């Protein structure tokens, strides 16, 4: 450029134009919205959004205590992106063992076994009714999502016994067709929740 002397320093340029000193910044680390990392990020976001939608509103109750400015959906996304994303394959995938669909300090029930038979799914549990702040009228939510897209859910009281079982009538259910099973507990008034538990079929 005639009549100009240009000097580059750090992330800006300085030069003289018509007797005036001019400073112009230059962009570092420009983001390409079509880069592979950006595409993977968008794919991960869509995957997580689809999981949220697939739970039919049940996860809304899993986050009663959360940062004031975050909705239940936003808190779910904050907790699970990127923590529950598996990037080891050709495309991002959900790691359901790490996915959190509820979070809190309410005592959860312990799922000791989950068995699939011709009538459906049976969960045998320890209620933890003797734990501090556990109550018989706490509600246990069990969510079962099939790879076909079907969602099955029950909400039952914790109860006052040491052990309990929960049954979901799902005739002709095949174990390999289950995408995920989660259990979590909320207080009867819905003001507190437990952490969610990922359940594996025995």
C-alpha positions in Angstrom: 0.0 0.0 0.0 1.7 3.2 -1.2 2.6 5.8 1.4 1.8 3.5 4.3 4.1 1.8 6.7 2.5 -1.2 8.4 3.7 -2.8 11.6 2.2 -5.9 13.3 2.1 -6.3 17.0 0.3 -9.0 19.0 -3.3 -9.2 17.8 -3.4 -5.7 16.1 -1.8 -3.8 13.3 -0.5 -0.3 13.4 0.3 1.8 10.3 0.4 5.4 9.0 -2.2 6.5 6.5 -2.1 10.1 5.1 -0.1 11.2 8.1 -2.4 9.6 10.6 -1.6 6.7 12.9 -4.1 3.8 12.4 -4.6 0.8 14.6 -6.6 -2.2 13.4 -7.3 -5.4 15.2 -6.9 -8.8 13.6 -9.0 -11.8 14.5 -7.3 -14.8 16.1 -8.9 -18.2 16.3 -11.7 -17.5 13.9 -14.4 -20.0 14.3 -15.7 -21.9 11.3 -19.3 -22.8 11.9 -18.9 -25.7 9.5 -15.8 -27.1 11.1 -15.9 -30.7 12.3 -15.8 -29.7 16.0 -18.7 -27.2 15.5 -20.7 -29.9 13.7 -20.0 -32.3 16.5 -21.1 -29.7 19.0 -24.4 -29.1 17.2 -25.0 -32.8 16.9 -24.4 -33.3 20.6 -26.8 -30.5 21.5 -29.5 -32.1 19.3 -28.9 -35.5 20.8 -29.3 -34.2 24.3 -32.4 -32.1 23.4 -34.0 -35.2 21.9 -33.3 -37.2 25.0 -35.0 -34.5 27.1 -38.0 -34.5 24.8 -38.2 -38.3 24.9 -38.8 -38.3 28.6 -42.3 -36.8 28.2 -41.9 -34.1 30.9 -41.0 -36.5 33.7 -37.5 -35.0 34.0 -39.0 -31.5 34.7 -39.5 -32.8 38.3 -36.0 -34.1 38.6 -34.4 -30.6 39.1 -36.6 -28.7 41.6 -33.5 -27.1 43.2 -31.3 -25.4 40.6 -29.6 -22.0 39.8 -32.3 -19.3 39.9 -31.9 -18.2 36.2 -31.9 -21.8 34.8 -35.0 -23.7 33.7 -35.1 -27.4 34.4 -34.2 -28.0 30.7 -31.2 -25.6 30.8 -30.0 -27.2 34.0 -30.3 -30.6 32.4 -28.3 -29.5 29.4 -25.6 -27.8 31.6 -25.1 -31.0 33.7 -24.9 -33.3 30.7 -23.1 -31.4 28.0 -20.4 -32.5 27.4 -20.2 -34.9 30.4 -22.6 -37.5 29.1 -21.4 -37.3 25.5 -19.3 -40.1 24.1 -17.0 -38.9 21.3 -15.1 -42.1 20.9 -16.9 -43.2 17.7 -17.4 -41.6 14.3 -20.3 -39.5 15.6 -21.3 -38.3 19.1 -23.5 -40.6 21.2 -25.2 -40.4 24.6 -23.4 -42.2 27.4 -26.6 -43.1 29.3 -24.6 -44.3 32.4 -23.4 -40.8 32.9 -26.6 -39.0 32.0 -28.3 -37.2 34.9 -32.1 -36.9 34.7 -32.5 -35.8 38.3 -30.2 -34.2 40.9 -30.6 -33.5 44.6 -30.1 -34.6 48.2 -33.3 -36.7 48.7 -32.4 -40.3 49.5 -32.7 -42.5 46.4 -34.0 -46.1 46.4 -31.4 -48.7 45.7 -32.3 -50.9 42.7 -31.0 -54.4 43.5 -32.2 -56.1 40.4 -34.1 -55.4 37.2 -35.6 -58.4 35.4 -37.4 -58.6 32.1 -39.9 -61.4 31.6 -43.0 -62.1 29.5 -45.1 -59.7 31.5 -42.7 -56.7 31.6 -40.1 -55.2 33.8 -39.7 -55.8 37.6 -37.4 -53.8 39.8 -36.6 -55.1 43.3 -35.4 -52.3 45.6 -34.2 -51.3 49.0 -36.3 -48.3 50.0 -33.7 -46.6 52.3 -36.7 -45.6 54.5 -34.3 -45.4 57.5 -32.2 -42.7 55.9 -32.5 -39.2 57.3 -35.2 -37.2 55.5 -36.6 -40.2 53.7 -40.4 -40.4 53.9 -42.9 -43.1 53.1 -44.9 -40.8 50.8 -41.8 -39.9 48.7 -42.5 -40.7 45.1 -40.3 -43.1 43.2 -40.3 -42.4 39.4 -39.1 -45.1 37.0 -38.5 -44.3 33.4 -38.0 -46.9 30.7 -37.3 -45.8 27.1 -37.3 -48.3 24.3 -35.3 -48.0 21.1 -38.5 -47.8 19.2 -39.2 -44.5 20.9 -41.9 -45.8 23.3 -41.6 -44.5 26.9 -43.0 -46.3 29.9 -43.2 -44.7 33.3 -44.5 -45.3 36.8 -44.7 -43.2 40.0 -45.1 -45.1 43.2 -44.6 -44.2 46.9 -41.4 -45.2 48.6 -43.4 -46.9 51.3 -42.5 -47.8 54.9 -41.1 -51.2 54.3 -37.3 -51.9 54.0 -37.8 -53.5 50.5 -40.2 -52.9 47.7 -40.7 -53.8 44.1 -42.0 -51.9 41.1 -43.6 -53.5 38.1 -44.1 -52.0 34.6 -46.4 -54.0 32.4 -44.6 -54.2 29.1 -45.6 -57.5 27.3 -43.2 -58.8 24.7 -40.4 -56.5 25.9 -37.0 -57.7 24.8 -34.0 -56.7 26.9 -32.0 -55.6 23.8 -34.7 -53.2 22.8 -34.3 -51.1 26.0 -32.4 -47.8 25.5 -32.3 -46.7 29.1 -33.9 -47.2 32.6 -33.7 -44.5 35.3 -35.1 -44.3 38.8 -35.2 -41.2 41.0 -37.2 -40.0 44.0 -39.0 -36.7 44.7 -40.7 -35.6 47.9 -44.4 -35.6 47.9 -44.6 -31.8 47.5 -42.1 -32.0 44.6 -39.7 -29.5 46.3 -36.7 -31.9 46.5 -35.3 -34.7 44.4 -32.7 -37.4 44.6 -29.9 -38.0 42.1 -31.0 -40.3 39.3 -29.9 -43.9 39.2 -29.1 -45.6 35.9 -30.5 -49.1 36.1 -29.0 -52.1 34.3 -31.1 -55.1 33.5 -30.0 -58.3 35.3 
